[in-house]
Amino acid sequence: MRLKQVKLKNFRGYKEEQTLDVEDSITAIVGKNDSGKSSMLEALELYFDGGVPDIDDLNVDCGEDRQIVITCVFDDLPEGITVDATADTTLQQEYMVNEDGMLEIAKVFRCTNKSVDKEP
C-alpha cells in the first residue's frame, strides 16, 4: 500500500477539511511560515504511531464540532488479504474501499472542555 492523501479537520490551523495529495515520491513539504507544514507532519506522526492529540491541538474555531479527524488514503492495495487462516478475501469484497477504489481510514478524536480544578 502507498499513502496517497492526508486529510485534516479541526487540527490546529486546519478547521475545514484540508487535503494534501502525496505524489509517487515526496521529498519535502514547502510553504510559508505558519502555513501548517509541521502540523501536517505531526498529524501523520499521531496517526501512524497511535498517539492522541492534546486538547490544544483542537482548532480554536471548531464551534460545536469538537472532534479532530486525521484521515489517510492509500492506493496500490494488495490483491488479497487473509482475515483468518481459512478466509481469503479482498478489501473490495469486504467493502473497505472508498468510491475511488482506495482504502480510506479516518482516526477521530472527540474532545471535551478542558477544565482545571484547584486543590483546596
C-alpha distance (Angstrom), angle and dihedral (degrees) to the residues before:
residue distance angle dihedral
M1 . . .
R2 3.76 . .
L3 3.80 128.9 .
K4 3.80 107.5 -114.5
Q5 3.83 104.8 168.0
V6 3.78 141.3 8.5
K7 3.82 119.7 -154.6
L8 3.80 125.7 -167.7
K9 3.79 129.2 -171.3
N10 3.82 126.8 179.1
F11 3.81 90.8 -5.5
R12 3.80 111.6 135.5
G13 3.82 108.1 -61.5
Y14 3.82 93.5 0.0
K15 3.83 106.3 90.5
E16 3.80 99.7 155.5
E17 3.79 117.5 44.5
Q18 3.81 109.5 -80.4
T19 3.80 123.6 -169.3
L20 3.78 127.8 -149.7
D21 3.81 112.6 -163.4
V22 3.79 112.4 -145.8
E23 3.77 112.8 -150.6
D24 3.81 126.5 -149.8
S25 3.78 89.8 -80.1
I26 3.76 126.8 16.3
T27 3.76 122.0 -173.8
A28 3.80 103.0 164.1
I29 3.77 143.2 14.6
V30 3.78 108.4 -142.3
G31 3.79 128.8 -167.8
K32 3.79 146.8 120.8
N33 3.79 121.6 -69.8
D34 3.83 112.0 -76.3
S35 3.81 92.5 16.2
G36 3.83 94.4 122.8
K37 3.81 103.8 -97.8
S38 3.80 94.9 131.1
S39 3.80 91.7 41.3
M40 3.80 90.6 56.1
L41 3.80 92.0 50.1
E42 3.80 93.3 45.3
A43 3.81 90.1 49.9
L44 3.82 88.6 54.2
E45 3.80 89.4 50.5
L46 3.82 90.7 52.2
Y47 3.80 90.5 47.0
F48 3.79 98.4 49.7
D49 3.82 99.1 33.1
G50 3.81 94.3 47.9
G51 3.79 94.6 -118.1
V52 3.78 127.9 153.5
P53 3.82 122.2 -128.3
D54 3.80 120.5 -118.9
I55 3.80 118.9 -112.1
D56 3.82 85.6 -110.8
D57 3.83 88.5 64.8
L58 3.82 90.7 67.1
N59 3.81 110.9 103.9
V60 3.80 108.4 -104.2
D61 3.83 91.7 -135.8
C62 3.81 96.0 49.5
G63 3.80 93.3 115.6
E64 3.79 112.9 -166.5
D65 3.82 92.6 -21.1
R66 3.79 91.7 92.9
Q67 3.76 99.3 172.7
I68 3.77 133.0 102.1
V69 3.80 114.5 -142.2
I70 3.81 122.6 -163.8
T71 3.81 113.4 -178.7
C72 3.79 130.4 -176.1
V73 3.80 122.9 -166.1
F74 3.80 120.1 -157.8
D75 3.78 133.3 -165.8
D76 3.81 132.6 178.3
L77 3.80 87.5 66.3
P78 3.79 123.6 -172.1
E79 3.80 116.2 -95.0
G80 3.78 91.4 -126.1
I81 3.78 142.4 7.9
T82 3.78 132.3 -158.5
V83 3.79 113.6 -132.3
D84 3.78 92.8 -175.1
A85 3.78 135.2 -17.1
T86 3.81 92.9 -73.7
A87 3.81 105.5 33.2
D88 3.79 119.0 77.2
T89 3.80 113.7 -180.0
T90 3.80 142.5 142.0
L91 3.78 133.2 -108.7
Q92 3.81 87.6 -114.1
Q93 3.82 93.0 54.1
E94 3.80 89.2 50.1
Y95 3.85 91.2 51.5
M96 3.80 91.1 -120.0
V97 3.81 98.5 132.7
N98 3.80 128.7 83.7
E99 3.82 125.7 -124.0
D100 3.82 89.3 -81.4
G101 3.80 92.2 55.9
M102 3.81 93.3 -107.7
L103 3.78 130.0 125.3
E104 3.82 108.5 -111.7
I105 3.79 118.7 -172.5
A106 3.80 121.4 -178.6
K107 3.78 124.1 -165.9
V108 3.79 110.5 -155.2
F109 3.80 122.0 -162.4
R110 3.82 116.4 -167.0
C111 3.78 113.7 -148.4
T112 3.80 128.2 -154.2
N113 3.79 129.2 -164.8
K114 3.76 112.7 -75.4
S115 3.77 113.2 -127.5
V116 3.79 131.7 179.5
D117 3.80 119.2 -151.5
K118 3.79 119.2 -160.5
E119 3.77 117.5 -136.9
P120 3.82 113.4 -115.7
